[in-house]
Amino acid sequence: MECPKCKSIDRMKDGFVGGRQRYQCKCCGYRYTVKQKSTAKPIEMKLQAVRMYEEGLGMRAIARVLQVNHVSVQNWIKRLAPVAPAQLKRA
């Protein structure tokens, strides 16, 4: 993880903000947080869930295959289905 401002990797921990670890760059003094939580699933997995749903697989079956909660699958499909066709062509 690098500083968004100066791209340095020299950093120190600087507390928590909104439940996320905050860091301070030792080079420029810029304070920042991690953009994505470590528990967040990768976009490829979410797009795979949308593909599986479009192929006719049920949400609970997708959840079992991907080993995630079925409500997460439902949320991904709601959020990504309108924009998925463009992203599926690139993936």
C-alpha positions as CSV (number, residue, x, y, z in Angstrom):
1,M,0.0,0.0,0.0
2,E,1.4,3.4,-1.0
3,C,0.6,7.0,-0.2
4,P,-2.0,8.3,-2.6
5,K,-0.3,11.7,-2.8
6,C,3.5,10.9,-3.2
7,K,3.4,7.1,-3.9
8,S,5.9,6.4,-1.1
9,I,5.6,3.1,0.9
10,D,7.2,4.6,4.0
11,R,4.3,5.0,6.4
12,M,3.2,4.6,10.0
13,K,-0.1,3.8,11.7
14,D,-2.1,6.8,12.7
15,G,-5.2,5.5,14.5
16,F,-8.7,4.5,13.2
17,V,-11.3,6.4,11.3
18,G,-14.7,4.8,10.7
19,G,-13.4,1.4,11.8
20,R,-10.6,1.5,9.3
21,Q,-6.9,1.8,10.0
22,R,-5.5,5.2,9.2
23,Y,-1.9,5.8,8.1
24,Q,0.4,8.8,7.9
25,C,3.1,9.0,5.2
26,K,6.5,9.6,6.6
27,C,7.7,11.5,3.5
28,C,4.9,14.0,2.9
29,G,2.9,13.8,6.1
30,Y,-0.4,13.0,4.3
31,R,-2.9,11.0,6.3
32,Y,-5.0,8.4,4.5
33,T,-7.0,5.2,5.0
34,V,-7.1,1.9,3.1
35,K,-9.6,2.2,0.2
36,Q,-10.9,-1.3,0.4
37,K,-11.5,-3.4,3.5
38,S,-9.5,-6.5,3.8
39,T,-12.7,-8.6,4.0
40,A,-14.1,-7.1,0.8
41,K,-14.6,-9.6,-2.0
42,P,-12.8,-9.0,-5.3
43,I,-14.8,-7.5,-8.2
44,E,-14.0,-10.7,-10.3
45,M,-15.9,-12.8,-7.8
46,K,-18.9,-10.4,-7.9
47,L,-18.9,-10.5,-11.7
48,Q,-18.7,-14.2,-11.6
49,A,-21.8,-14.3,-9.4
50,V,-23.7,-12.1,-11.9
51,R,-22.6,-14.4,-14.8
52,M,-23.8,-17.5,-12.9
53,Y,-27.1,-15.8,-12.1
54,E,-27.6,-14.8,-15.8
55,E,-26.9,-18.5,-16.7
56,G,-29.9,-19.5,-14.5
57,L,-28.2,-20.6,-11.2
58,G,-30.1,-19.6,-8.1
59,M,-28.7,-17.2,-5.5
60,R,-28.3,-19.8,-2.8
61,A,-26.5,-22.1,-5.2
62,I,-24.1,-19.3,-6.2
63,A,-23.5,-18.5,-2.6
64,R,-22.6,-22.2,-1.9
65,V,-20.2,-22.3,-4.8
66,L,-18.5,-19.0,-4.0
67,Q,-18.7,-19.7,-0.2
68,V,-20.3,-16.4,0.6
69,N,-23.7,-15.4,2.2
70,H,-26.7,-15.5,-0.2
71,V,-27.6,-12.0,0.8
72,S,-24.2,-10.8,-0.4
73,V,-24.9,-12.5,-3.8
74,Q,-28.3,-10.8,-3.9
75,N,-26.8,-7.4,-3.2
76,W,-24.1,-7.9,-5.9
77,I,-26.6,-8.8,-8.5
78,K,-28.8,-5.8,-7.7
79,R,-25.9,-3.5,-7.8
80,L,-23.9,-5.0,-10.8
81,A,-26.5,-6.4,-13.1
82,P,-27.3,-3.1,-14.8
83,V,-23.6,-2.4,-15.5
84,A,-22.4,-6.0,-15.8
85,P,-22.8,-6.5,-19.6
86,A,-20.1,-3.9,-20.3
87,Q,-17.8,-5.3,-17.6
88,L,-18.4,-8.9,-18.6
89,K,-17.1,-8.2,-22.2
90,R,-13.9,-6.8,-20.8
91,A,-13.3,-9.6,-18.3
